[in-house]
Amino acid sequence: MTLPLALLLLACSSDSDGPPSFVIQPEPVPAPVQAPAPPPTAAPPTAMAVVFEQGVTGGVASDLGAQRIAMGDGASTWSIDHVAVVSDSAYHERAPAVVSDGAGGFITVFEAQVPEGELKGDLDVLAQRLDADGLRAWGEGTQSVVLAATEVVERAPTLVRDSAGGAFVLFERHGHDEQGNLDSDLAGQHLGHDGKLLWAEGSQAGLPIATGPGLVSGVVAVADGVGGLIVVFELEPVAGPNAGSHELWAHRIAPFGAPQWGNDGLPIAVAKGSVSDAAVLSDGEGGALVVFREEVVEGQGAGDFDLMVQRVAPDGTLPWSGDPQAYKVVSATTLVEHAPAIVSDGAGGAIVAYQAQWSEGPRAGQLDLFAQRIDASGAGLWNDGAPVPLASSDWAEHDPVLVTDGAGGAIAVFSQAPPSSHLSGDQDIYAQRLGPDGSLLWHDGVKSAVLSATTHLERNPSAASDGAGGVVVFFEAVASKGQFAGDSELVAQRMDAAGERRWGEGTAPKPVAWGQVLERNPVVVTP
């Protein structure tokens, strides 16, 4: 059980002309928790990088910035006006996706909205690469690469790293069909290390991946282990018995852009209600594990959502059942399960964390976090297949982010909001570590570890493994009062394998980006 009211640590003030300052309040220091050390693996990373939006009051995203943080003390290492510039064009840039370029830098793709003129409101997809020094490597160091820009709306880019310093990009294309009805398709492109468009002869329309009847959304993807990728997406039929519901489809694309599973992919999960909210993980054998939520539309549980899992083989078949209407259960309780996150357990299976809302009883409406480990056959390994409580209190725990701990377990980072009767509008960031057996390793499982709990509103965490059994987390800190109330800054904290904070003298998070604009929506990457 988390005890958040006893763990409010910090009062925090902000100054737009300098980094936020944190005033430390006394806090009982818990005894160190002995957690199993991860086995020796590759050398831990020496730095982390983060890409984020820089917007103005009123919510319009205008530019994209980036910063690189040293792992040792959390110090910022790029200092071009506090941050490196990713894109500062006349477009409104937003929604970045990021992968490493394998050379100390990263590749990012993002939406770019036309702010004025005849095409005002149109969305395109642009790309840029920053090198290890934080300098733009494409477009002569000043311009982004136009990846997708046609007469329709291109949006929601997703990235998968390739094996040659480039990246595969998936994006949605929204327009109208020949009858004038709304239509959305799935397209892709392969970015070379030099920024060249390698598929579809460099066409800015991209490679068609799913263009049949139906509306595409919710795209996720993972490398297939042999140079290509597997794409999973929601498809909403526009006609037939499932019209209006969402199905899950998948497609495999070879390195040179050849579709492997038919013209538009294959259905992998179809139900009487909608299936959605997919999270995907490589199964280590050229296929994928896909966790998703299923809407219950019949019987006593109608209106509920449960969590399911499906396995897709390298040839597109479904090895557990051969039927897209049959899959395994991750969690099917009277609670409403959603927002799954998934990481490998290092043994051919996966660890899944998710939020669940109580639908009845004295806690009706409250949110808690749960977890389960599944093996390669989809069987639940913890608690006899029943959910394992991960974080539960009078506060609302939600939106878990999951990273591997390198020792067969995982670390969950999540937001925690107080009940409306106390500190209404506040939100903090907490974390907990799960062992390979499902045990909670930090604070003896009695409470979660405080990553940041200040008078600021902390939100939107993005996390990555520190390579040593711990986690690095970037998140927004929004001033709640004073002259700069509503200002959003970017901060970071590192938590070690024992659940202890390592930066800011173990108390305050490290400032990453601040200033006259709103820094928000961080996306972390290990360069």
Secondary structure, DSSP 4 states (H G I P E B T S, - for coil): ---GGGG--EEEEEETTEEEEEEEPP-PPPPPP--PPPPP-SPPPSEEEEEEEEE-TTS-EEEEEEEEEETTT--B---STTSEEEE-SSSEEEEEEEEE-SSS-EEEEEEEE--SSTTTT-EEEEEEEE-TTS-B-SGGGT--EEEE-SSSEEEEEEEEE-SSS-EEEEEEEEEE-TTS-EEEEEEEEEE-TTS-B-SGGG-TT-EEEE-SSSEEEEEEEEE-SSS-EEEEEEEE-SSSTTTTS-EEEEEEE-TTS-BSSTTT-EEEE--SS-EEEEEEEE-SSSSEEEEEEEE--SSTTTT-EEEEEEEE-TTS--TTTS-TT--EEEE-SSSEEEEEEEEE-SSS-EEEEEEEE--SSTTTT-EEEEEEEE-TTS-B-SGGGSPEEEE-SSSEEEEEEEEE-SSS-EEEEEEEE--TTSSTT--EEEEEEE-TTS-B-GGGGTSPEEEE--SSEEEEEEEEE-SSS-EEEEEEEE--SSTTTT-EEEEEEEE-TTS-B-SGGGTSPEEEE-SSSEEEEEEEE--
